[in-house]
Amino acid sequence: MFHMKTSYKAIFALFIIVVVVCSFACCSDSLKAGKPFYLYQYDASSDRFVKVGASVVFGKNLESYTYVFNDGTLSIHGSVSHSDDSSSYTLHCSEDVVPVVVEKYREYLISSGASDSTMELFNFMSEHFTPETQLLSYKKFLFTARSVELVHSVSAGDNASSFEGEFTMTATGEKLKFKGGSVYSPDEKGDFTIYEGYYSVSNGILTFTNVDEKGNDKYEDGVLYRKRYLMATVSFSDDFSITGTDFEEQLEDADWVKRINSELSAYSGKTVAVLSDEFYSYEMK
């Protein structure tokens, strides 16, 4: 039975690794200066995207930004550079900010009861933290590479920009096929014959509901095993690369970043459909 990845999203997301996403055409003017883009995450218990508090605001002409932590006690300011070729945005901040952020994240881990091993990993990774990250936009949304849970498999030979076809789970490399409202995983021969569940699409959000061995809706601890995703496409220019410098990504394996960069030649010049379970938005209701 196919399993979705465990949703581990630390509350204090610091920097954003975002990929330019366009459902039909890239529109950089969709980024609104002065408007806070709030972070939303899918919450299984309420079965909706909930605002968790963190936000990013762009300054005039999108040349600067301010990032605000969830509890509002720390804001980070910096500059933004833009590449016309890939429509990518890179956030920069001063090296002086690093120790402040590291201490803030340390306080969060301690207050949340992090294990000794987690703290040890944090102490190691904090020595290599970089105050720079790649940033892009999709209409009224921003999202991180880490938040992409499913990406269309470019090796499948079908239309990679379609939300029907073969997808790869970024965390595990498992395959799923979305077709006509149903979701399948491969059998021992590699044919997509195992029924995993069903999906529906509404207002740019795809809802995927898992089923059990008997074909009934699957429940875990009384909660329906369902996931909602933002639907978007990523356009890869010939010289495009993804930079995995998000602080949380350094604490976790940035599998999606590694996989795409290792196979970038296959993505070059293509537009690829992705499904994200976390995003920033200035108009989400």
N, C-alpha and C positions, 0 to 999 in steps of 0.2 A: 504493500500500500504506500502510495506517495504521501510524503509529509511536507508541509510548508516549513520554512526555516523558522527558528525561534526568533521572535521580534525583540532583539536587544537594542534599545535606543537609549543611550545615556541622556539624562535631562539637560545637562549643560553642553549642548552642541556648540562648538566654538566657531569653526570656520566651515564654509560650505563648499563642497566639490560638486559643481553642477554641470550638466551637459546641455549644450544648446539643443532645445527640442522644438520641433515644429510639426504640427499635425498636417498642415498643408504648405505653409511658407514661413520662413524665419522673419519675425517681426521684432526687432530690437526696441522699437518704440513702445512695446508692451511693458517695458520696465518703467515704472512711475517713480520719478524723483520725489522725495519727501513723504512717500507713503510707506508705512511699515508693512513688510511682508512677514506675517506671523507663521510660526511653525505649527503644522498639523500632523498628527500621527493617527493611524488607524487603531481604534480601541475595540477589541473583540467583545467585551462585556456589554458595551452600548451599541455595537455594530455601526459605528460611524467614525468619521474623522473628527478628532477633538483638538482644540487649540491648547498647546502646552506652554505658551508664554514667550519663548525666545523669538526674537525678531531681527530683521536686517532692514536698514533704510538707506537708500541711495541719495547722495547729495546732488547738487546742480550739475547737469550735463553728464550724470553718471560717472563722475570723476573721483568721487569719494564715497565712503560708506560708514555707517555706525552699526555695530552689532551689540544687541542687548541680551544679557543672560536671562534665564527664565524668571529668577526672583527679582530682577530689576536692580540688583546691587552692584552690577558691573557693566560698563559699556566700553566697547573698543572702537576706536576710530582709525581710519586709514585711507589709502588711495586706491583707485581702481584703474587698471589698464585694460584696453580692449583690442582684440585682434579682429580685423574685418574679415580675414580669410575664413576663420572658423567660427566667427561670432562668439568667441570666448572672452570671458571677463576674468581678470585675475585680481584678487584682493591682496593688498599689501598692508602691513602695519609695522611699527617700529620694533626693533629687537628688545627695546626696554619693556615692551608689553609682555614678553614671554614669561618672566618670573611671576608676574601678577596673575596671569592666566593659570600657570602651573599650580600656584598656591590655591587659587580658587577651585580648581578641579580636585586638588588633593583634599580640600575641606569637604567637597561633595562626596567623594569616595568614602571618607571616614564616617561622615554622618549617615551614609546609606549602608554602613556595615560591611564594607568591602573586605574580602579575605586577605590573608597575608600574601598569598600568591599574586592576587590582583594588584596589591600595593607594590609588591616587588616589581611586577611588570610595568606598572605606572612609573615608578622611580627610574627604571631603565629607559623607557620610551621618552620621558620628559626631557632627558638629556639631548634628544635628537629632534625635538620639536622645531618646526619651521613656521615663522609667522607669515605664511603666504599660501594662497590656495586658488584654484581655478573655479570660475563662477560663470554660469550661463542662465538663460531664461526660456520660458515657454508660456506664451500668452500672459496670464496673470499668475503664473506659478514659477517657483524655483524648486529644484530638488537636488539631492546629493547622489553621487554615484553609489554610495553605500546603501541608499534607500531603494535602489533598483533591485527588485526581487526576481523578475523574469525578463529575459531579453530574447528577441527573435533570433533563432539560429541561422546565421548567414550560410552555414554549410549545408542547410537542408535543400537548397536549390529552388525554393519557392520565393514569393514576394516578401522580402525581409521587412518592408514597411507595413505589412498587413497585420492585423490583430487576430487573424486566423492563420493556422499553420503551426510549425514546430518552434517551441520556446525552450530555453535552457534556464534552470534555476541557478542563480548566481552563487548561492552559498554551497551547493552540493554538486552542480554539474548534471543533475537529473534532467530528463527530458519530459516535456508535456506537449500534447497537441490540442489546440483549440479549434473546434470545427462545428459549425452549425449549432452552437449553444451547448455542446458537450465537450468534456475534457478527458483525454485519454493519456495513459502512460504506455511505454513499450513492453511487449512480452519478451520471452527469452529469445525470440528470433529477431527482435528489434522492430516488430510491427506494432503499431499503436492500436491495440485491441482491448486493453484493460481500462474499463470505465472508472474514472476517478471522481467525476462530479459534473456539475453543470455551471454555466455562467450566463450573465445578462449584462447588457450595456445600457447606461443612461447618463446623459450629460457629461460624457467624457470619463466616466467612472465604470470600470469593469468589476463586477461582483462574482466571485468564484466560491461556490459552495461544495465542500467535499461530501462524499457518500461513504457508507461503510461497506463491508463485504456483501451485505444483502441488498445493496443499492438504495438504502434509506439514508436520509440526511444524517450526517455524522455529528455526534455531540461529545465534548470532552468536559467533564466536571459540570455538566448541565448547560454548557454554552455551545451553541451551534458552531461547528467548525467552518467558518466562513471568513473570507478576506476580501476587502475592497481595495482597488488599485487606481491610481491616476494613470490614464492612457496617454502616451506621448511617443514621439519619434525622435531619434537622434540622427543628425546628419553629419557624416564624417567626411571632411575634406581630405585631400591626398596627404597633407602633412599634419593631420590632426593627431594629438596624443592626449591622454588623460593623466593628470598629475595627482597622485594619491597622497596629498599632504594634509588632509583633514586630520585633526588631532585624534579623534575617535578612531579614524581608519588606521592610525598607527598603533592603536591598542587592539584593534581587531584585524583579521586578515582581509585586506581589500581585494577579495577574490574577483569581483567584477572588473575592477581596474586592471588587475594582473592578467585576467583572461583576455580582455579586449586589447590591451597593449601587446600581448604576446602574439595575437592573431590579427594585428592591425591591418596588415596588407589585405586580408579578406574583407575588412570593413571599409577600406578606402573607397571613397566616392559613393558609398551606399547610404541610404536612409533606413534606419532600423527601428522597429517598434519595441518599446520597453514598457514595463509595468512597475510603478513605484508605490510603496505603501507609506510614504512620508513626503511632505512637500511644504513649501512656504507659499503663502498667498496673501494678497491684500484685499480680496473680495469674497473669500470663502464664507459661506453662511452655515 
